[in-house]
Amino acid sequence: MNFTPSQIVYDKAIEALEESKKLDKGYAGLVSKYSKQLIYTYQNTGQREEYKKELLYQVFSCRQDHLENVKLLKTECDKEEWRTYREQILNSSSCSGIRLSFLEFEELYDRLLKTIVESGSIYTSIERVLILFSKISHDFIDFLSKIAYYKNNLNKLGGFNHGCYSDRI
């Protein structure tokens, strides 16, 4: 079997990145960068199985700040497989920072509303609230009435007298 120079370079790069992941396992940021480089390399060399495995590693083992890797993973899965991964993503600590965006992306509006209400936060992103309004009007109106109730009671207790948050609600 003949190898082209570019194949040899890619193979050496993959070997070095895999070794770096092992050596720097205590440095999450570095490991995530190595993993992203592996994803890119596997994609460019047409190694679909390795590409998907590395996407899975990235999504479930590295902190996710954006939906990019999750969206890439979805394109590699059939519907049934994706449903399983979707639930794992929603329960994964590495994906906690993208949970609301992910629920919105997956159009799981009932679960998005439930997550927002259960969080107890009245400072939830207005964009998400507007999305919910268009999808779940009855539950949304109830949610808004709870916000108004809490704001009113906090104002009575002097919780917003300093003016630092009153304009945000």
N, C-alpha and C positions, 0 to 999 in steps of 0.2 A: 504494500500500500504506500503510495507516495503522498507526502504531506507538503502543502504549499507553505511558503514562509509566513503568510498571515495566519494559517491554522496553528503553526508552532507558536507564534506570538500570543494568540488567544489562549492556547492551552497553558502556556507559562503564566499568563496573566490570571487565569482562573485558579491555577495552582497557588500562586502567590496570594490571591485574595482569600481563598479558603484557609490557607495557613495563617494569614493575618487575622481572620475571624477567630481562630482558635487561640492565638497568642494574645490578642487584645480583648478576650471575652469579658474582662472586668470593666471595659470602657464602652458603654452602650452606644454612645454617639459614633465612635469609630466603627464598631461592628455594623451599625446601621448603614454607614457610608459604604463599607465594603460590600454589604449585601446589595445595596442599590447598584453598585458597579457590576456585581455579578449578574444581576437582573438584566442590565443593559448589555452585557457581554453575551449572555445566553440568548437574548433576543436577537442580537446581531449575527450570531453564528447559527441560528435556526435550531438550537437545542431546546425544543419545546418542553420536554419532560423536566429538564433541569431548571428551565425558566419558571415553570409552574411551581416546582418545589421551592425555589428561592423566593418567589412571590409569597408563598405560604409562610415561609420562615420570616420574611420581612413583616407581613401583616400581623402575625401572631407572636413574634418574639421581639420586635422592635417597636418603640413608641411611634404611633401614627399621629401626625399633625394635620394631614390633608387626606382627601379621599383618593388621591391618584393611584396608589398601590392597590387599594380595594377595588377600584374600577378596573384596573388591569387584570386582577384576579378574576373578577366576574366574567370577563370576556373569555377566560380559559376554562370555564366550568359549564356543564350542562345544568338544566333547571333544578333537578333534584339535588345535585351536588351543591349548587349555589345556596339552596334553602338551608342546607346543613351548615355551610360556612357562614351564612348570614346570621344565624342564631349564635354561632361561636363568636363572631365579630361583636355582636351586641353584648355578649357576656365577657369579652376579653378585656383585661386591664390595659393591654397595649393599645386598645382602640377607644378607651374611655374619653379621650379628648375630641374624638370625631363622632361620638354617639348621636348627638342631635342632628348633625349634618347627614350622617348615614341614614337615620330614620327618614329624614326628608328625601334624600336621594332614592331610597327604596319605596317612597310614597306610603310609608307606614304611619299615617297621620294619627290614627287612634293611639298608637303606642307613643308617638311623639308627644301628644297632648298629655297622656298619662305620665310620661317621664318629666315633663315640665311641671305639672301639678305636684307630683310627688317630690320634686326637688325642693319645693317650698320657697323657691326664689321668685321674688317679684321683679327682678331685674333681667328677666329673660329677653333675649334678642327680639326686637320688634319685628324683624323680618320673619322670624319663625312664627310669631303670633299672627301676623297677617296671612301667612300661608295656611295656618290652622283655621283662621276665620273663613277662608274661602272653601275649606273642606269639611269642617265640623262646626256648623254654626251654633247649634243648641249647647253643646258642651263648652264651646268657646265663650258664649255669653255668660254661662255660669262661672267660668274661669275669670272673666273680667269683673264680674260682680264680687268675687272673692278678693281680687286685687284692690278694688275700690273699698271694700270693707276693711282690709288690713291697713290700707293707706289712711283711711279716716281714723281708725283706732290708734295708729301710730302717731298721727298728728295730734290727737287728743292727749296722748301720753307725753308729747313733747319730743318724739323721736325724730322729727324733721325740722325742728326749730332752727337748726344751724344753717339751713339752706343748702347743704352740700348734696343732698339727694332729692329734695322735693321736686326739682325740675326734671328729674329722670323718670318719674312715675306718672 
